[in-house]
Amino acid sequence: MWKQLGEHIRQYWVIYLTLSSVYLAGMVFGGVGVNALGVSETSQLGNFLETLLKSQPTTFEPAFLGQLARDMFIMMAGIWILGLTIIGAPLIYLIVFTRGFILGFTISFIIGAKGTLGIALVLTTMFVPTIFSIPLLLLGAGLATIFSFLLLRGKARGESLRREFLYYTAAAAFVSVGAVAVGVAQGYFSILGLRFFHL
């Protein structure tokens, strides 16, 4: 499986490079966006962060973990659906940029608001899930982009893409399962982090 994955990435490295660049650009814009906030916006977001931290469960509640899993599944399902359309590629890139922006903004704001505690909070609650969620997002987006391009080429040539569709759906389902697992893991790490720092 890993060998096939490596061959797939080497074959479509341009797509994955552009997706990675878009995600990184989103992170940079998100981090810079925090500095563009005014005093009132920063204060409001700071109060929202405090409320959010206090409202987070400190026990492993199935409803909380299930919500995180559903959010990840909905995102990956949306990317899969966009891959089934010829015009879906730009929207896929927009989702990747937005996810990068959210991550960059969140990390920058938490560190700016909490200082050293914010760095520790980011490392304990976000670092490990993010290591796995980013590759899964880029892989799912890459598969969708590739199939969208295949649709465009197949339509122009009048080709049937039944086999490619089955491969695409199976691969997307596999990636989605991994993303759902990461969503649940994110819940566990956030709960453990809040417990550890008594927030």
Residue frames as qw, qx, qy, qz and C-alpha x, y, z in Angstrom:
[[0.000, 0.884, 0.467, 0.000, 0.00, 0.00, 0.00],
 [0.292, -0.815, 0.090, 0.492, 2.77, 2.45, 0.93],
 [0.426, -0.137, 0.595, 0.667, 4.58, 1.65, -2.30],
 [0.212, 0.608, 0.662, 0.383, 1.45, 2.38, -4.33],
 [0.146, -0.929, -0.272, 0.206, 0.89, 5.59, -2.39],
 [0.394, -0.591, 0.311, 0.632, 4.45, 6.69, -3.10],
 [0.354, 0.153, 0.678, 0.626, 4.06, 5.95, -6.81],
 [0.079, 0.800, 0.579, 0.138, 0.76, 7.84, -6.87],
 [0.228, -0.894, -0.064, 0.380, 2.31, 10.92, -5.27],
 [0.407, -0.359, 0.496, 0.678, 5.31, 10.81, -7.60],
 [0.311, 0.409, 0.709, 0.483, 3.01, 10.59, -10.60],
 [0.043, -0.837, -0.417, -0.352, 0.89, 13.56, -9.53],
 [0.545, -0.313, -0.298, 0.719, 3.52, 15.47, -7.56],
 [0.096, 0.269, 0.161, 0.945, 2.64, 18.78, -9.22],
 [0.464, -0.591, -0.430, -0.501, -0.92, 18.63, -7.89],
 [0.709, -0.544, -0.386, 0.231, 0.20, 17.73, -4.39],
 [0.479, -0.050, -0.109, 0.870, 2.88, 20.41, -4.45],
 [0.098, -0.410, -0.223, -0.879, 0.36, 23.07, -5.42],
 [0.612, -0.606, -0.438, -0.259, -2.10, 21.86, -2.79],
 [0.688, -0.368, -0.324, 0.535, 0.64, 21.95, -0.15],
 [0.288, 0.133, 0.021, 0.948, 1.61, 25.45, -1.25],
 [0.322, -0.545, -0.347, -0.692, -2.01, 26.61, -1.05],
 [0.699, -0.573, -0.424, 0.051, -2.36, 25.14, 2.44],
 [0.596, -0.207, -0.197, 0.751, 0.89, 26.78, 3.57],
 [0.068, 0.337, 0.168, 0.924, -0.24, 30.09, 2.09],
 [0.507, -0.631, -0.419, -0.412, -3.48, 29.78, 4.05],
 [0.712, -0.466, -0.354, 0.388, -1.53, 29.21, 7.26],
 [0.417, 0.010, -0.041, 0.908, 0.65, 32.27, 6.60],
 [0.168, -0.464, -0.285, -0.822, -2.34, 34.49, 5.83],
 [0.634, -0.605, -0.461, -0.137, -4.09, 33.16, 8.94],
 [0.650, -0.344, -0.280, 0.617, -1.11, 33.96, 11.13],
 [0.223, 0.130, 0.088, 0.962, -0.74, 37.42, 9.61],
 [0.293, -0.582, -0.497, -0.574, -4.49, 38.00, 9.91],
 [0.569, -0.601, -0.479, 0.293, -4.25, 37.94, 13.70],
 [0.412, -0.251, -0.069, 0.873, -1.93, 40.95, 13.60],
 [0.016, -0.297, -0.396, -0.869, -4.44, 42.84, 11.46],
 [0.355, -0.651, -0.669, -0.053, -7.15, 42.62, 14.15],
 [0.088, -0.683, 0.105, -0.718, -8.11, 45.75, 16.03],
 [0.040, -0.250, 0.722, -0.644, -8.16, 46.04, 19.81],
 [0.656, -0.018, 0.272, -0.703, -11.91, 45.45, 20.07],
 [0.852, 0.223, -0.379, -0.284, -11.82, 42.40, 17.77],
 [0.441, 0.324, -0.767, 0.335, -8.90, 40.96, 19.72],
 [0.272, -0.186, 0.612, -0.719, -10.73, 41.50, 23.01],
 [0.793, 0.077, 0.043, -0.603, -13.90, 39.87, 21.68],
 [0.799, 0.271, -0.533, -0.068, -12.01, 36.87, 20.34],
 [0.184, 0.336, -0.765, 0.518, -10.12, 36.60, 23.61],
 [0.528, -0.095, 0.466, -0.704, -13.39, 36.45, 25.53],
 [0.864, 0.203, -0.204, -0.413, -14.70, 33.89, 23.03],
 [0.565, 0.359, -0.721, 0.176, -11.57, 31.78, 23.54],
 [0.126, -0.243, 0.723, -0.634, -12.01, 31.85, 27.31],
 [0.722, 0.051, 0.235, -0.648, -15.66, 30.86, 26.96],
 [0.809, 0.318, -0.434, -0.235, -14.76, 28.10, 24.52],
 [0.348, 0.348, -0.802, 0.338, -12.09, 26.66, 26.80],
 [0.325, -0.134, 0.642, -0.681, -14.46, 26.68, 29.77],
 [0.780, 0.173, 0.089, -0.595, -17.23, 25.02, 27.75],
 [0.557, 0.373, -0.728, -0.143, -15.01, 22.20, 26.49],
 [0.907, -0.353, -0.102, -0.208, -15.75, 18.86, 28.19],
 [0.093, -0.686, 0.698, -0.183, -13.10, 17.49, 30.53],
 [0.642, -0.087, 0.750, -0.133, -14.38, 13.93, 30.25],
 [0.035, -0.137, 0.811, 0.568, -14.50, 11.68, 27.20],
 [0.538, 0.388, 0.442, -0.603, -18.09, 12.36, 26.19],
 [0.506, 0.221, 0.759, 0.345, -19.26, 10.34, 23.16],
 [0.312, 0.861, 0.397, -0.063, -21.37, 13.26, 21.89],
 [0.081, -0.891, 0.268, 0.356, -18.35, 15.59, 21.79],
 [0.383, -0.340, 0.755, 0.410, -16.11, 13.04, 20.08],
 [0.483, 0.460, 0.731, 0.140, -18.91, 12.10, 17.68],
 [0.239, 0.927, 0.171, -0.234, -19.35, 15.73, 16.65],
 [0.149, -0.730, 0.524, 0.413, -15.67, 16.06, 15.81],
 [0.444, -0.015, 0.846, 0.296, -15.82, 12.82, 13.81],
 [0.424, 0.703, 0.571, -0.030, -18.91, 14.06, 11.93],
 [0.099, 0.916, -0.107, -0.373, -17.24, 17.36, 11.10],
 [0.240, -0.496, 0.717, 0.427, -14.26, 15.58, 9.59],
 [0.446, 0.259, 0.839, 0.175, -16.47, 13.19, 7.65],
 [0.345, 0.837, 0.372, -0.206, -18.62, 16.02, 6.26],
 [0.006, 0.823, -0.362, -0.437, -15.52, 17.88, 5.08],
 [0.275, -0.285, 0.841, 0.368, -14.05, 14.81, 3.36],
 [0.432, 0.484, 0.761, 0.015, -17.42, 13.88, 1.85],
 [0.259, 0.890, 0.125, -0.354, -17.74, 17.41, 0.49],
 [0.073, -0.652, 0.607, 0.449, -14.31, 17.17, -1.12],
 [0.389, 0.054, 0.895, 0.211, -15.26, 13.78, -2.62],
 [0.406, 0.713, 0.552, -0.152, -18.43, 15.27, -4.10],
 [0.144, 0.874, -0.180, -0.427, -16.53, 18.21, -5.57],
 [0.262, -0.404, 0.782, 0.397, -14.19, 15.73, -7.23],
 [0.445, 0.366, 0.813, 0.088, -17.19, 14.34, -9.10],
 [0.330, 0.887, 0.271, -0.174, -17.71, 17.66, -10.86],
 [0.678, 0.453, 0.108, 0.569, -15.66, 19.22, -13.61],
 [0.061, 0.783, -0.069, 0.615, -15.68, 22.64, -11.94],
 [0.749, -0.635, -0.191, -0.008, -14.90, 21.26, -8.48],
 [0.755, 0.107, -0.212, 0.611, -11.11, 21.74, -8.54],
 [0.114, 0.543, -0.151, 0.818, -11.10, 25.48, -7.70],
 [0.629, -0.603, -0.028, -0.490, -13.46, 24.89, -4.77],
 [0.924, -0.202, -0.230, 0.230, -11.24, 22.07, -3.51],
 [0.532, 0.279, -0.222, 0.768, -8.29, 24.45, -3.49],
 [0.246, -0.617, 0.031, -0.747, -10.44, 27.00, -1.67],
 [0.839, -0.493, -0.154, -0.171, -11.25, 24.45, 1.04],
 [0.829, -0.014, -0.226, 0.511, -7.56, 23.61, 1.44],
 [0.236, 0.464, -0.142, 0.842, -6.67, 27.30, 1.72],
 [0.505, -0.623, -0.063, -0.594, -9.45, 27.88, 4.25],
 [0.902, -0.368, -0.209, 0.083, -8.33, 24.96, 6.42],
 [0.660, 0.146, -0.206, 0.707, -4.79, 26.30, 6.36],
 [0.046, -0.575, 0.034, -0.816, -6.03, 29.79, 7.23],
 [0.708, -0.593, -0.151, -0.351, -8.06, 28.48, 10.18],
 [0.884, -0.220, -0.220, 0.350, -5.10, 26.52, 11.54],
 [0.480, 0.292, -0.136, 0.816, -2.68, 29.43, 11.15],
 [0.253, -0.619, -0.038, -0.742, -5.11, 31.91, 12.68],
 [0.806, -0.523, -0.216, -0.174, -5.97, 29.60, 15.58],
 [0.819, -0.112, -0.228, 0.515, -2.36, 28.83, 16.48],
 [0.313, 0.379, -0.087, 0.867, -1.27, 32.45, 16.19],
 [0.386, -0.634, -0.095, -0.663, -4.18, 33.76, 18.23],
 [0.848, -0.470, -0.243, 0.004, -3.87, 31.19, 21.02],
 [0.717, -0.016, -0.195, 0.669, -0.13, 31.86, 21.37],
 [0.120, 0.469, -0.003, 0.875, -0.71, 35.61, 21.25],
 [0.538, -0.614, -0.146, -0.559, -3.47, 35.46, 23.86],
 [0.879, -0.471, -0.062, -0.047, -1.93, 32.90, 26.21],
 [0.038, -0.832, 0.551, -0.054, 1.80, 33.33, 25.68],
 [0.046, 0.402, -0.912, 0.063, 3.88, 30.41, 26.93],
 [0.519, 0.130, 0.739, -0.410, 0.72, 28.62, 28.09],
 [0.682, 0.561, 0.016, -0.469, -0.64, 29.01, 24.57],
 [0.364, 0.562, -0.723, -0.168, 2.44, 27.33, 23.07],
 [0.167, -0.163, 0.940, -0.250, 2.10, 24.44, 25.51],
 [0.605, 0.329, 0.494, -0.530, -1.64, 24.23, 24.81],
 [0.628, 0.590, -0.295, -0.412, -1.08, 24.10, 21.05],
 [0.220, 0.463, -0.858, -0.026, 1.60, 21.42, 21.40],
 [0.242, -0.034, 0.907, -0.342, -0.50, 19.19, 23.67],
 [0.537, 0.425, 0.548, -0.481, -3.91, 19.57, 22.05],
 [0.601, 0.712, 0.006, -0.364, -3.24, 20.25, 18.36],
 [0.003, 0.671, -0.676, -0.305, 0.24, 19.09, 17.35],
 [0.338, -0.103, 0.930, 0.095, -0.25, 15.32, 17.07],
 [0.540, 0.552, 0.608, -0.185, -3.72, 15.40, 15.38],
 [0.328, 0.850, -0.120, -0.394, -2.50, 18.07, 12.96],
 [0.183, -0.496, 0.782, 0.331, 0.47, 15.93, 11.89],
 [0.328, 0.171, 0.918, 0.141, -2.00, 13.34, 10.60],
 [0.367, 0.711, 0.501, -0.330, -4.90, 15.58, 9.53],
 [0.160, 0.752, -0.289, -0.570, -2.88, 17.68, 7.08],
 [0.062, -0.266, 0.865, 0.420, -1.59, 14.75, 4.95],
 [0.273, 0.391, 0.877, -0.058, -5.07, 13.20, 4.94],
 [0.285, 0.784, 0.254, -0.489, -6.65, 16.48, 3.85],
 [0.120, 0.654, -0.504, -0.552, -4.07, 16.96, 1.09],
 [0.166, -0.064, 0.951, 0.255, -4.43, 13.35, -0.06],
 [0.314, 0.567, 0.734, -0.203, -8.22, 13.58, -0.18],
 [0.246, 0.819, 0.023, -0.517, -8.04, 16.92, -1.99],
 [0.033, -0.499, 0.710, 0.497, -5.44, 15.55, -4.40],
 [0.275, 0.188, 0.934, 0.125, -7.56, 12.52, -5.26],
 [0.310, 0.731, 0.521, -0.314, -10.58, 14.75, -5.86],
 [0.135, 0.778, -0.257, -0.557, -8.61, 17.17, -8.03],
 [0.141, -0.282, 0.856, 0.410, -7.13, 14.36, -10.09],
 [0.293, 0.395, 0.870, 0.032, -10.52, 12.76, -10.70],
 [0.259, 0.805, 0.259, -0.467, -12.00, 16.14, -11.60],
 [0.082, 0.641, -0.530, -0.549, -9.30, 16.54, -14.26],
 [0.213, -0.013, 0.948, 0.238, -9.94, 12.98, -15.45],
 [0.347, 0.625, 0.648, -0.262, -13.61, 13.86, -15.85],
 [0.228, 0.804, -0.106, -0.539, -12.70, 16.85, -17.98],
 [0.005, 0.450, -0.779, -0.437, -10.41, 14.75, -20.17],
 [0.277, 0.187, 0.942, 0.023, -12.88, 11.87, -20.35],
 [0.379, 0.705, 0.437, -0.410, -15.69, 14.17, -21.41],
 [0.215, 0.732, -0.361, -0.537, -13.56, 15.64, -24.16],
 [0.092, 0.345, -0.881, -0.310, -12.57, 12.18, -25.44],
 [0.782, -0.059, -0.238, -0.573, -15.87, 10.42, -24.73],
 [0.402, 0.223, -0.863, 0.211, -14.18, 7.92, -22.40],
 [0.740, -0.525, -0.332, -0.256, -15.84, 5.84, -19.68],
 [0.104, 0.556, -0.601, 0.565, -14.39, 6.39, -16.21],
 [0.828, -0.403, -0.204, -0.332, -16.24, 3.64, -14.33],
 [0.849, -0.076, -0.359, 0.379, -13.07, 1.90, -13.16],
 [0.306, 0.334, -0.274, 0.848, -11.41, 5.20, -12.18],
 [0.465, -0.539, -0.036, -0.702, -14.57, 6.19, -10.29],
 [0.893, -0.354, -0.272, -0.057, -14.48, 2.98, -8.26],
 [0.692, 0.081, -0.320, 0.642, -10.79, 3.48, -7.46],
 [0.031, 0.461, -0.123, 0.878, -11.41, 7.10, -6.54],
 [0.648, -0.527, -0.128, -0.535, -14.36, 6.26, -4.29],
 [0.899, -0.245, -0.314, 0.180, -12.50, 3.44, -2.54],
 [0.544, 0.179, -0.276, 0.772, -9.43, 5.61, -1.94],
 [0.185, -0.511, 0.038, -0.839, -11.58, 8.53, -0.75],
 [0.786, -0.487, -0.237, -0.298, -13.43, 6.23, 1.65],
 [0.821, -0.104, -0.332, 0.453, -10.12, 4.97, 3.06],
 [0.283, 0.308, -0.191, 0.888, -8.86, 8.53, 3.55],
 [0.440, -0.551, -0.124, -0.698, -12.18, 9.55, 5.13],
 [0.848, -0.402, -0.345, 0.031, -11.92, 6.75, 7.69],
 [0.637, 0.011, -0.277, 0.720, -8.47, 8.03, 8.62],
 [0.005, -0.433, 0.016, -0.901, -9.78, 11.60, 8.86],
 [0.659, -0.558, -0.257, -0.434, -12.63, 10.51, 11.14],
 [0.833, -0.275, -0.339, 0.341, -10.14, 8.70, 13.37],
 [0.403, 0.196, -0.176, 0.876, -8.04, 11.87, 13.52],
 [0.311, -0.563, -0.147, -0.752, -11.14, 13.87, 14.47],
 [0.803, -0.515, -0.282, -0.097, -11.77, 11.56, 17.41],
 [0.741, -0.077, -0.252, 0.617, -8.08, 11.72, 18.38],
 [0.129, 0.466, -0.037, 0.875, -8.28, 15.51, 18.30],
 [0.582, -0.628, -0.178, -0.486, -11.06, 15.33, 20.86],
 [0.872, -0.341, -0.257, 0.240, -9.01, 13.08, 23.12],
 [0.580, 0.134, -0.160, 0.788, -5.95, 15.32, 22.93],
 [0.114, -0.579, -0.047, -0.806, -7.98, 18.47, 23.61],
 [0.732, -0.595, -0.202, -0.263, -9.57, 16.89, 26.68],
 [0.844, -0.200, -0.211, 0.451, -6.21, 15.66, 27.96],
 [0.382, 0.354, -0.081, 0.850, -4.66, 19.08, 27.38],
 [0.347, -0.646, -0.079, -0.675, -7.42, 20.89, 29.27],
 [0.848, -0.485, -0.216, -0.001, -7.10, 18.39, 32.11],
 [0.763, 0.024, -0.193, 0.617, -3.35, 18.79, 32.25],
 [0.230, 0.289, -0.089, 0.925, -3.43, 22.59, 32.39],
 [0.098, -0.487, -0.711, 0.498, -6.59, 22.68, 34.56],
 [0.094, 0.023, -0.227, -0.969, -8.44, 24.97, 32.14]]
